[in-house]
Amino acid sequence: MPYVERKNGAIVGVYGVAQPEYAEEWLEPDHADVVAYLNPPPAVPSEISDRQFFQQMAIEGRITQDEALDAVGSGVIPAAMDALVEQLPESQRFAARMLIRGATTFRRTHPVTELIGQLYGMTGDQIDATWRSASEL
């Protein structure tokens, strides 16, 4: 029988017995909040290979399979991705293209990763999910 401790609405602790003044709310063991707390998503990998990155982008339908193969093989930036890079300020385009075209690994915390995600309309959580999925390929 889990008693939960919350902070700003989120569960921050689960206990087998009530904890007076901070964990008095009881929830069913299969309550979605309890399950989510006890089974957090795996850590986001700090980096993925270029192959994993482009393969996952193709799986998600953000680029075609042929574009993914070309990106990994000869470094050709997928057309849809290059069109997004064109939306960046001129001063950022070259660096973005160099990273996309020449990187052998993609770091999750790199500013261009965030820019690419934003240009695709992805939230931080969605980028994290992409990184997790890609790391398993």
Stockholm file with secondary structure:
# STOCKHOLM 1.0

chainA/1-137         MPYVERKNGAIVGVYGVAQPEYAEEWLEPDHADVVAYLNPPPAVPSEISDRQFFQQMAIEGRITQDEALDAVGSGVIPAAMDALVEQLPESQRFAARMLIRGATTFRRTHPVTELIGQLYGMTGDQIDATWRSASEL
#=GR chainA/1-137 SS CCEEEEETTEEEEEESSCBTTTBCEECCTTCHHHHHHHSCCCCCCSEEEHHHHHHHHHHTTSSCHHHHHHHHHTCCCCHHHHHHHTTSCHHHHHHHHHHHHHCSEEETTSHHHHHHHHHTTCCHHHHHHHHHHHHTC
#=GC SS_cons         CCEEEEETTEEEEEESSCBTTTBCEECCTTCHHHHHHHSCCCCCCSEEEHHHHHHHHHHTTSSCHHHHHHHHHTCCCCHHHHHHHTTSCHHHHHHHHHHHHHCSEEETTSHHHHHHHHHTTCCHHHHHHHHHHHHTC
//
